[in-house]
Amino acid sequence: MAETLATYTVPEHHVTQFTANVRAALQRMGGVMRPNVTVGSYTGEKSQVVNFLGPVEFIERDTPYKDTVITEPEHTQRWISGRDFDVAILIDRLDTLRMIYDPTNPYVERMREAHGKKEDEIIMAAFFADAKAGKNGSTTVSFPAQDVIAHGGTRMSVAKLRAARKLLKKRHVDLRMERPRIAVNSEQVDDLLGEVAVGSSDYNAVKPLVDGEVSRFMGFDFVPMEEIIPSYLDTGNLVRRLPVWVPTGMHMGDWQNLAITINNRPDKNNIKQIHGCFTADATRIEEGKVLALDVRE
């Protein structure tokens, strides 16, 4: 009797190899946001605390026997609650299923794309969302209005980048220790290319962005994103809210690495299904290290 999709059992070591192939692909090229934020691994309770210690200051002692002055730094707790994400794909070809362990299998690439994109969306959504703080996560911290650079009716420009850099310094972000990032799409890249003279050295610094690669300009690392940068309408005009940040201002937490199973779907005539899931979340850690740069499109 000929073997069918319903009767074929995928060897467990093939499933293990397929999972390893997807994880290896993510290591080579995962989401673009993950390398640009801090990352932590968590187990147990889904809600975890990200501890932050505020700055301290040395105080001059002007007499030999002066009482010790105690510095009480700010202790901030930020909470993240792991969220579960799933993807399920039906396979209707037996030959594909037999070769599922092959690293060149197209399902490896599709799973890599889906996982990386979802991680990007998780982090992007956390930039301007309410953060949870306090002893038990009951305090809501909204994104500060003073960390928003208004669009002023203009598109992306060198002047906007200068304003963002200036505001980061006013927020006492040490740009010697961390290079700031900014997420942009093709509209902002084109605006900059249109402004900077083609013959200048600055143009050569911006030009690699045309290829969609992370590049540097005016001290910023550009992170190209197309679809998920938030936007809103202002008097009928589309305004894009670009996140500007340093890595220590954002945090992503992993509870469960990508887990994959391949099994039958009895409700679909026992066709095989690839199911993948992971648990993660992200949050803003420190105000002043994340800015919102609004630009017209």
C-alpha positions as CSV (number, residue, x, y, z in Angstrom):
1,M,0.0,0.0,0.0
2,A,1.4,3.4,-1.0
3,E,2.4,5.7,1.8
4,T,0.3,8.9,2.0
5,L,0.6,12.2,4.0
6,A,-1.9,10.8,6.5
7,T,0.1,7.6,7.1
8,Y,3.6,9.0,7.0
9,T,5.3,9.6,10.3
10,V,8.0,12.3,10.4
11,P,11.0,10.8,12.3
12,E,11.7,12.7,15.5
13,H,15.3,13.4,14.5
14,H,14.0,15.1,11.3
15,V,11.9,17.4,13.4
16,T,14.9,18.1,15.6
17,Q,17.0,18.9,12.6
18,F,14.4,21.1,11.1
19,T,14.2,23.1,14.3
20,A,18.0,23.4,14.4
21,N,18.0,24.6,10.8
22,V,15.4,27.4,11.6
23,R,17.3,28.5,14.7
24,A,20.6,28.5,12.8
25,A,18.9,30.7,10.1
26,L,17.7,33.1,12.7
27,Q,21.3,33.3,14.1
28,R,22.6,34.2,10.7
29,M,19.7,36.6,9.8
30,G,17.0,37.2,12.3
31,G,15.0,40.3,12.9
32,V,16.7,43.6,12.5
33,M,15.7,45.0,15.8
34,R,17.0,42.3,18.2
35,P,20.7,43.2,17.8
36,N,19.9,46.8,18.6
37,V,18.3,46.3,22.1
38,T,19.3,44.6,25.3
39,V,18.1,41.0,25.6
40,G,17.4,38.8,28.7
41,S,16.3,35.2,29.1
42,Y,13.6,34.3,31.7
43,T,12.0,31.2,33.1
44,G,9.2,30.5,35.6
45,E,6.7,33.3,36.2
46,K,5.7,35.2,33.1
47,S,6.0,38.6,34.7
48,Q,9.6,39.5,35.4
49,V,11.4,42.6,36.7
50,V,14.0,44.5,34.7
51,N,15.9,46.4,37.4
52,F,17.4,49.8,36.6
53,L,19.7,51.8,38.8
54,G,19.7,55.6,38.3
55,P,22.8,57.8,38.2
56,V,24.8,58.8,41.3
57,E,27.0,61.8,42.0
58,F,30.2,62.4,43.9
59,I,30.0,65.2,46.5
60,E,32.9,67.3,47.6
61,R,34.0,66.8,51.2
62,D,35.2,70.3,52.4
63,T,36.1,69.4,55.9
64,P,38.0,66.3,57.2
65,Y,35.3,65.3,59.7
66,K,32.2,66.1,57.8
67,D,29.3,63.6,58.1
68,T,29.0,61.2,55.3
69,V,26.4,62.3,52.8
70,I,24.4,59.3,51.6
71,T,23.5,59.2,47.9
72,E,20.2,57.5,47.2
73,P,20.0,56.6,43.5
74,E,16.8,56.0,41.8
75,H,15.8,52.3,41.7
76,T,13.4,51.6,38.9
77,Q,11.7,48.3,38.2
78,R,10.2,47.7,34.7
79,W,8.0,44.7,34.2
80,I,7.6,42.5,31.1
81,S,5.0,39.8,30.7
82,G,5.8,37.1,28.2
83,R,3.3,36.7,25.4
84,D,2.8,33.5,23.4
85,F,3.0,33.6,19.6
86,D,2.2,30.7,17.2
87,V,2.4,29.9,13.5
88,A,0.8,26.8,11.9
89,I,1.5,25.7,8.3
90,L,-0.2,22.8,6.5
91,I,2.0,20.6,4.3
92,D,0.2,18.9,1.3
93,R,3.3,17.3,-0.4
94,L,4.8,14.1,0.8
95,D,8.1,14.7,-1.0
96,T,8.5,18.0,0.9
97,L,7.7,16.3,4.2
98,R,10.3,13.6,3.6
99,M,13.0,16.2,3.1
100,I,11.9,18.5,5.9
101,Y,15.3,18.1,7.6
102,D,17.1,19.6,4.5
103,P,18.5,23.1,5.5
104,T,17.5,24.3,2.0
105,N,13.9,23.4,2.5
106,P,11.7,26.5,1.8
107,Y,9.9,26.1,5.0
108,V,13.1,26.9,6.9
109,E,13.2,30.3,5.2
110,R,9.5,31.0,5.8
111,M,9.8,30.2,9.5
112,R,12.9,32.4,9.8
113,E,11.1,35.3,8.1
114,A,8.0,35.0,10.2
115,H,9.9,34.8,13.5
116,G,12.2,37.7,12.7
117,K,9.3,39.9,11.6
118,K,7.3,39.1,14.7
119,E,10.2,40.0,17.0
120,D,10.6,43.3,15.1
121,E,6.9,44.0,15.7
122,I,7.1,43.2,19.4
123,I,10.0,45.6,19.9
124,M,8.6,48.3,17.7
125,A,5.3,48.3,19.6
126,A,7.1,48.7,22.9
127,F,8.9,51.9,22.0
128,F,6.0,54.3,22.7
129,A,3.6,51.9,24.6
130,D,2.9,52.3,28.3
131,A,5.5,50.6,30.4
132,K,4.8,48.9,33.7
133,A,6.8,49.9,36.7
134,G,6.7,49.9,40.5
135,K,7.0,47.1,43.1
136,N,4.4,44.9,41.5
137,G,4.0,46.4,38.1
138,S,0.9,48.3,38.9
139,T,2.3,51.7,38.0
140,T,1.8,52.8,34.4
141,V,4.6,54.9,32.7
142,S,3.4,56.6,29.6
143,F,5.8,57.9,26.9
144,P,6.9,61.4,28.0
145,A,5.7,64.3,25.8
146,Q,9.0,66.1,26.3
147,D,10.7,63.2,24.4
148,V,8.7,63.8,21.2
149,I,10.2,66.0,18.5
150,A,7.3,67.5,16.6
151,H,7.2,67.2,12.8
152,G,6.6,70.9,12.2
153,G,5.0,70.1,8.9
154,T,8.3,68.9,7.4
155,R,9.8,65.7,6.2
156,M,13.0,63.9,7.3
157,S,16.0,66.2,7.1
158,V,19.5,66.7,8.5
159,A,18.0,69.3,10.8
160,K,15.7,66.7,12.2
161,L,18.7,64.4,13.0
162,R,20.5,67.3,14.6
163,A,17.5,68.0,16.8
164,A,17.3,64.3,17.8
165,R,21.0,64.3,18.7
166,K,20.7,67.5,20.7
167,L,17.7,66.2,22.7
168,L,19.6,62.9,23.5
169,K,22.4,65.0,25.0
170,K,20.0,67.1,26.9
171,R,18.6,63.9,28.4
172,H,22.2,63.1,29.6
173,V,22.6,60.1,27.3
174,D,26.4,59.4,27.0
175,L,26.8,59.1,23.2
176,R,30.5,58.2,23.7
177,M,29.4,54.9,25.2
178,E,26.4,54.1,22.9
179,R,25.7,54.9,19.3
180,P,22.1,56.0,18.9
181,R,19.8,54.1,16.5
182,I,17.0,55.4,14.4
183,A,14.4,53.3,12.5
184,V,13.6,54.6,9.0
185,N,11.7,53.5,5.9
186,S,12.5,54.2,2.3
187,E,10.7,57.6,2.4
188,Q,13.1,59.0,5.0
189,V,16.1,57.5,3.2
190,D,15.0,59.2,0.0
191,D,14.4,62.5,1.8
192,L,18.0,62.4,3.1
193,L,19.5,61.4,-0.2
194,G,17.6,64.3,-1.8
195,E,19.0,66.8,0.7
196,V,22.6,65.8,0.9
197,A,24.7,66.8,-2.1
198,V,25.7,63.9,-4.3
199,G,29.3,64.9,-4.4
200,S,29.8,65.3,-0.7
201,S,31.4,62.7,1.7
202,D,28.1,62.8,3.7
203,Y,26.3,61.4,0.6
204,N,28.6,58.4,0.6
205,A,27.7,57.7,4.2
206,V,24.0,57.8,3.4
207,K,24.1,56.0,0.1
208,P,24.3,52.4,1.5
209,L,20.8,52.9,2.9
210,V,19.5,52.6,-0.7
211,D,20.4,48.9,-0.5
212,G,18.4,48.5,2.7
213,E,21.4,47.9,4.9
214,V,22.1,49.4,8.3
215,S,24.4,52.4,7.7
216,R,25.7,55.3,9.7
217,F,25.2,59.0,9.3
218,M,25.7,61.9,11.7
219,G,26.5,59.5,14.4
220,F,23.3,57.4,14.0
221,D,22.9,53.8,13.0
222,F,20.0,53.6,10.6
223,V,17.8,50.6,11.0
224,P,15.7,50.2,7.8
225,M,12.1,49.2,8.4
226,E,9.2,49.5,5.9
227,E,5.9,48.4,7.3
228,I,5.8,48.6,11.1
229,I,7.0,52.0,12.0
230,P,3.9,53.7,13.7
231,S,2.1,56.6,12.0
232,Y,-0.8,58.9,12.5
233,L,-2.8,61.5,10.5
234,D,-2.4,65.2,11.2
235,T,-4.8,67.4,9.3
236,G,-5.0,64.8,6.6
237,N,-1.3,64.3,6.3
238,L,0.6,61.1,7.1
239,V,3.1,61.5,9.9
240,R,5.6,58.8,10.7
241,R,6.8,58.5,14.3
242,L,10.4,57.3,14.1
243,P,11.9,55.7,17.2
244,V,15.3,57.1,18.2
245,W,17.1,55.1,20.9
246,V,20.2,53.7,22.4
247,P,20.3,49.9,23.1
248,T,20.2,50.3,26.9
249,G,16.9,52.2,26.6
250,M,15.0,49.1,25.3
251,H,14.8,45.5,26.5
252,M,13.5,42.3,25.0
253,G,12.8,39.2,27.2
254,D,12.7,35.6,26.0
255,W,10.8,33.0,28.0
256,Q,10.8,30.2,25.4
257,N,13.0,29.7,22.4
258,L,11.3,28.8,19.2
259,A,9.8,25.3,19.6
260,I,8.6,23.3,16.6
261,T,6.4,20.2,16.2
262,I,5.2,18.4,13.2
263,N,2.0,16.2,13.6
264,N,-1.3,15.3,12.0
265,R,-4.4,17.5,11.9
266,P,-7.4,15.1,12.3
267,D,-9.8,17.9,11.5
268,K,-8.0,18.3,8.1
269,N,-8.1,14.7,7.0
270,N,-4.9,14.0,8.9
271,I,-2.8,16.4,6.7
272,K,0.6,17.2,8.3
273,Q,1.0,20.5,10.2
274,I,4.2,22.4,11.2
275,H,3.5,24.3,14.4
276,G,6.0,26.8,15.8
277,C,5.7,28.9,19.0
278,F,7.8,31.2,21.2
279,T,7.2,33.4,24.2
280,A,8.6,36.9,24.4
281,D,7.9,40.6,25.2
282,A,9.7,44.0,25.2
283,T,9.6,47.2,27.2
284,R,11.1,50.6,27.4
285,I,13.6,50.6,30.3
286,E,14.7,54.2,30.8
287,E,13.0,57.5,29.8
288,G,15.2,59.8,27.9
289,K,17.0,57.0,26.1
290,V,14.1,56.6,23.7
291,L,12.8,59.5,21.6
292,A,10.1,59.9,19.1
293,L,11.0,61.8,15.9
294,D,7.9,62.8,14.0
295,V,8.3,63.4,10.2
296,R,5.8,64.1,7.4
297,E,5.6,61.7,4.5
